[in-house]
Amino acid sequence: MKDKAVLEMKNIHKSFPGVHALQGVDFTLCEGEIHALMGENGAGKSTLIKVLTGVYNKEEGQIFIKGKEKAVSIHSPQEAQKLGISTVYQEITLCPNLSVAENMYIGRSDSLYQNWKKMNADADQILKALDIPAEATQQLASCSIAVQQMVAIARAVDMDCKVLILDEPTSSLDEQEVEKLFRLMRELRAKGVGIIFVTHFLDQVYEVCDKITVLRDGKLVGEYEIKDLPRVKLVSKMLGKDLDDMSDIKGEQSVYSGKDANERIFETEGLVSNAGIKPFDFYIKKGEVNGFTGLLGSGRSECVRAIFGADRVIGGTVKKNGKVIKITKPLDAMKNGIAYLPEDRKIDGIVGDLSVRENIILALQVLRGFFRPFSKAQANKFAEEYIKLLGIKTASADTPIKSLSGGNQQKVILARWLLTNPEYLILDEPTRGIDVGTKIDIQKLVLKLASEGMSITFISSETDEMLRTCSRLIVMRDRKVVGELSGEDLTQNKIMSTIAGGEKDHEQ
């Protein structure tokens, strides 16, 4: 092993039916280093981590850990743990009803009797050492998501970990919380822990990491020092093609120019639901892309959920082409030509055990009624058409959707709604947690569909993505609409100042 290396993975191979997920991948992690693992969805990042943590068995290759003479074999997460490899996943796997200390020590005592006093004192000591703002005895549920993430890390670190894997730990955190997490990561680095950081946020990589390893299509592209790899280079290595300026995808697409281009397809007046948003007015024209923007929790999703009838509407009216329509549940919205891609694809989106084909035809089947099922040939035709159209990476239409990467799952749900041929498509965070290449594909598709006359509402936490796709932005703060921006006002600064409030707050 190299001098400072705590972990070496050499020539790792792993296949699944129809997919060679890892092809001879090497990875080295040194002590006291934060090392980003980057790549598009389906590049092999998750598979490499699952091989390292014993969730998957590798078919070929060797893993070396500092302090062990020979290559180690890891067949379960418990074995990985014993070797000093700990993982903190995006979805926090702790027990919110227990105390912070109980979460840190649960399942770790060999004796039947727990010395509570000692456990709480030990936990407090670790929390203090890592500067985590929590008490040992407080209930975990009372802590913010960021602090819960840190408790998960404290648990991992206390298990004498040499290698800490952080898998998308920042996806549900705000900026201040991310900063706290980074502080903790830097402290651990100073203590000699090797950290593997998996993320889609380029800014964060450049802020906190020392090295980057890039994977593409299951192969190693290379390992780079941060200082030697400018962002544009990183993106082109992940995508396998040189990127010109991504910002101007709007200019490549034509704008819808039908006679009805100025007609309001859908509009709402005083719409309000049981999810706590203030009554709001809204309209969208034919072939327009507009969007809701605002900080997390500002009510963006709640507005579109009210339009789609996903939350219970308690007041206001919805009009289609000037006529009042009644939308009390999602099926009413679907029958009126509205489609909605939800923010949480795991809960509201995919049906994990069904195949890609079954997931694609699901919404159209609901509209048609389950007593009139599609023939196998029809369903196949639909599925193949959209797999091709959206470039969905899957072994076949029969593959269970749960075995696809996050970005490809997202494309399947998009295919599901496009198949219903909607007049109005609502996309809530359609690119969250997916790679740069797929993001651009989805943005281009949005602009293409709009140029053909589809009306689209696009919601994203990434302001630059909104600016690239939307021609009009509705700005929200504290669950109410506080402004609307279009034309020259569509700038980062203007959005931020409107969200923050100040000049003049014009109510809608």
N, C-alpha and C positions, 0 to 999 in steps of 0.2 A: 504493500500500500504506500501511497505517497505520504510524505512526512506529516503534513497537517490534516490529512483526510480523516474524517470520522466515518465516512461511508463511501464505498465504491460499488457501482453496479456495472457489470461488464457483459456486453453482448446479449442483452435480455431480449428474448422472443416470447410472444404470446399471441395465440390465434383464437378467434371465435368462428362459428360457422359462417363462412363466406367473407370473413375479414381477417387480415393479418395485422392485428392491432399494434404490435411492437416488433420491429425488425432490426435486431442487432443493436439495441440502444445502449449507449454508455452514459453514466452519470456519476459525477464526483462531487461530494460535499465536504468542505473543510470545516474545522471547528472555528467558532466565532465568526460565522459568515451567514449573511442572508442571501439566499440564492433563489432567484425567480425561475419558475418553470412555466414557459410560455408556449403558446401554440393555439391554432384554431380549434373549434370543437371537432372532436374526432381525430385530433392529432396524436392522441395516445397519453396525454398527461394523467388522466384519472386511472388509466390502466396501469401505468408505471407505478403510481402511488399504491394502487391496490396490490400489485405484485410485492412491493416493498413491505406492505403492512400485513401480508399473509391472507388477504381476502381472495386473491387469485393465486394459483400455482403457476410459475413460469415454466415454459417448455424447454428453454435453453438458457445458458448464461450463469454468471456467478455474482453473489452479493458478499462483500467484505465489510466487516464492522471493526472499528478500532478496538484493539484489546483482544481480538479473537485470532488465533493462529491461522485457522482455515476458513474457507468460504462457509457462510452460514446458510442453513435452509429454514425458511420461515413459512409455516403452514397455517398460522392463525394470527389474528390481531393480538392475542394473549402472548404468543411467542415473540412477536415484534416488540411488545411492551417490555418483556423481560430483557430484550437486547438493548433497551433504551430508545426505542422508536415510538414516538407518541404522535397522534393525529388529532387535530381540532377541525371538525367539519363546518361547512357553511351553516347547516341546520344544527343548532345546538342540541347535543344529546345529554342533557342534564335533567334533574327532577326539580321542577319549579316549586313543588310543595315542601321540599326539604330545605334545611338551612344551608348557608354557603359552606360551612365546615363539613356537613354531612355529604354534600356533593363532592367535596374534594377527597373524602376518605372512604366513601361508600364502596363496599365490596373488597376492601383492601386489608381487613384485619383477619388474621388466621384464627384468633381466639373468639370465643362466643361472647366475651364480655368487652364492651367498649368503654375505655376510660374517657368519658365525655369531656372532663375538665382539660385533660392533656390534649385531646383532639382539637378542642376550641383554641387552646393556647398555641398549639403548633400551626393551626390554620391562620390565626391572627399574625403570627410571626412571618409566615410566607407572604400573606397579603401586604404586610407592612414592607417587607424586603422588596417586593415587586411594585410597591406604590399603587396597589389596587384599592380604589375607594369603596371598600365594603367591610362589614363586620362579620366575624365568623358565625355569630348566632342569628344574623338576620335571615329572613326567608329569601330564597333565591329569586322568587317571583317579584319581589319588591325592587330588585336591581334592574337597571336599564339593560337593553340587549348587549350593549358594548361591555358592560361590567360582567354580564353572564359569559360572554366570549372570553374575557380575561380570567374568570374563575376556571373555565374549561382549560385554559392555558396553564394556570397555576397548578391545577390537578396533574396535567401532563408533565409539567416541569418537576413537580415534587416527586414524581415517580423516577427521579434520577435519569432524566432523559438526555441522551446525547444528540438525538435528531428529533427536531420538532417540525411536523408537517402542518402548515396552515392552508387549508383548502378553501379558497374564496371567503376568508373570514370577514371581509369588510363590506360584503354586498348589501347588508341591511343596516349599515352604520352611517350616521351623518359625519360631517367633516371633523367636528370636535372629538367625536368618539374615535374616529380613525386615528387622529393625532395621539390620543391616549394609548391606543393599541400599538402604534409605532414606537411610542416611548418604551412600552413594555418589551417590544421586540429588540430594541437597541440595548436595553439592559441585559436581556438574555444573551445577546451577541457578545456583550462585554464579559459575560460569565463563561464564555467558551462554547455555548450551545450552537450547533449547526441548524439553521432554519431553512426549510424549503417552503417557498411562498408561491402558491398558485393563485393567480388573479387575472382579470381581464382589464384592470385599470392601469393604463400605461403610466399615468402621472405617478401613481403610487409606487410602481416599480422603480422609477427614477428617483423617487424621494428616499426610499429606504433600503434598496438592494445593493449588493456588491457585485454580483455576477448574474448572468442570464443564460439559461440553457433553452434552446428553441427546438421544439419537435414539429415535424410536419408529416402527415400521412403515416404515422407510426415509425418514422425514421428520425435519427438525430441530424439536425441541420448544423448545430455547432454550439460551443460554449464560449461566452464572451464576457469580458470585463465591462461593467456599465459605462465607464468613461470612453471605451472604444466603440460603442455602438449607439449612434444617434437614433432618435425615435423612428425617423422615416425608414432607416435601414432595418430596424427591428421589425416594423410592419411588413416591409417587403420580404424579409426572411420567413416571417410567419405565413405569408400568402404565397410565397414562391414566385412573385412577380414584382417588378418595380412599380411603385405607386407614384403617379403624378399627384398633384394636389387633389385630395379627396373632397375638398370643400365645395368644388363646383360641380356637383352632380345635377343641380337644378338646371344649369345652363345647357346640359346635354338633352334634356327632355322637353318635348313640346307641351304647350299648355292647352287645355280643352277649349275649343273655339266654336262649339255648337251654338245654334240660335238661342238655346235655353241656358247659356252659360251664366246668366245673372239671376236665374230663377232659384228661389229658396226651396230646396227639396224638403228639408225638415226644419221645423223651428219649435222652440218651447217658450212658454210664457209662465213665469212664476213657478217653475217646476221645483218641487221639494220632496225629499224622501225621508224615510225613518232613520237614515244614516247620519243625520245631524248637519247637512249642508243648508245654507241660507237659500231662499227661493231665487232661482236664476233664470234669465232669458238667454236664449241661444239660437243661432241659426247656422245652416250650412248650405252653400250653393252647389249646383251641379258641377262636378269636375273640380271641386275645391279641396285642398288639403289644409285643414286648420288644426289647431292643437290647444290643449290646456297645459299651462305651465305654472309652476309654483313650487314651493319647498315640499318635502315629504310631509304628508298630513294636512296639506292645504285644502284637500277636497277634490283633487283632479279626478281620481278614479270614481269617487262617489257621484260626481256629475254624470259621467257616462253610464254608470250602472243604473242611475235613475232613468236616463233616456231609454235604456235597453229593458227596463223593468226587472233588473236583477236584484235591486233593493225595492222595498215596498214604497210606491209613490203615494204621498199623502196630500198632495195639492198641485195645482197648475195644470196646464194643457199642453198637448203635443199636436202639432199639425204636420200633415204631409201634403205637399203641393197646395197649401192654403186651406185644406180641410182638416177639421179636428178629428183625430183618431184616438182610440182608447188603447193604451198599453199598460196592462196590469201585471203581465208576466213575460218572460223571454220569448215564449212561443208567439205571443201577439206581435212582438217586435220583429221576429223572423218572418212572419207572414206579411209584414209591411215592408219587407226588403232591407231590414237592418241586421247586420252581423257584428258580433263582438268577440274580439280576441282578448281574453282576460289577462290580468297581470300575473296571476299565480297559475302557471300551466300545470303544476303538480296537483293542485286542489280542484281548480275549475276547468282544467284543459284536457289533458291526456287521460285515456282509460288504459292503464299500464299493461293489463293482461291481454288486451286486444291487439290484433295485428295492425300494421301501418295502413293496410287497405280499409279495415273496419273503422279505424279512427278517422280516415279521410271522408268516408261516406256518411258518417254518423249524423251530421246536422241535416243533410239532404234527406236522409231516411226519416228523421223526426218530422220534417215538413211534409213528407209524402205519407207518413203514417206507417207504423210497424206491421200492419196487416197487408201492406203491399211491398214486400221486400224486393230489393234489386236482384236480378239474376247475377250469378257468379261472373259471367262474361261482362255484364254492364259495370259491375263494381270494379273488376280488374281494369277495364278500359279507363274509368275515371281515375283510378289510383295511378296507373302507368302514366297517364297524361300529366298529372300534377307532380309525380316524382321527377319526371323529365323537366317540366316547366320550372320548378323551384330548385332543381338540382339537389334533391334529397338523397343523402348518402345512406343507402340501406342495401342489405344483401338481396332482398326481394320484397314484394308487397306483403308477403306472408310473415315477415319478421315481426316479433312482438315489439311494440313501440318502446317499451321500457328499456330495450337493449340499445336504443339509438342515443347519440350524444344530445345534450340539451338544445344545441342550435338546430339539429335536425328534427327534434321533437317539435320545436317551435314552428318549423316550416310545415310539418304535417298539420298542425292546428290551423295554420294560415290556409293551407290547401283545403281543409275542411270547410272553411267559411267561403273561400273563393268559389268552391264548387256550387254553392247556393246562388251564385251570381247576384250578390246584393247590390242595391242602389247606394247603400250607405254602409261603410265599413268602419268600425271603431277598433283601433289598435292601442291597447294599453300596455306600455313598456314592451313592445314586440321584440326589442333587441337586448333586453336585460340578460346578462350572463352568457351572451354568445359572442363569438369572436369577430374581429374587425371585418374580415372578408364577408361573412354572412350578413353583418350589419349593413354593409354597403349594398349587398344584393337586395336586402329587404327595402332599403331606402329607395333604390332605383325602381324596384317593383311598384312601390307606393306611387311614385311620380308617373310611372307608365300607366297604371290603372286610372289615375286621375285624368291623364291626358285623353283616356278613352271614355271619360264621362262619369267614372265612379266618384262619389263624394267620400272623403276619408277624414276621420279625426285621429290624430296621432299624438300619443302622450309618451313623453320620455323624460327621465331625470337628467339626461345629458342635453344641455341647452344647445350645444353646437349641432346636435343631431336634429333638433327641432328647427333650427334656423336653416338647415340644409333641405328640409322637406316641406315645411309649412309656409303658406303665403299669409296666414293670419293667426295670431296667437291670443288666446284668452288667458289673462293672468289672474291667478287666485292667491288669496292669502286668508288664513284662518277660516277656511270653509266658505268664503264668499268671493264672488267675482269682483276684482278691483281695477280692471283695466283691459283694454284691447289694443293690440299693436299690429300694424301692417306696414307695407311699403318701406320707407326709409327708417321707420322706427324699429324695424326688426334687427336689433343689435343686442349683443350680450349685455352692454351697459344699461340700455333702456329697460331690458327685461328685469335686470337686478334692481334698478332703482324703483321700478313699478312694484316688484315683490316687496321690497323694503318699505315702500310708501314714502311719503315726503311731499315733494312739490305740491300737486293737488290730487287728492284721492277722488277721482270721479267714480261714483257708484254707477253700476249698470242699471 
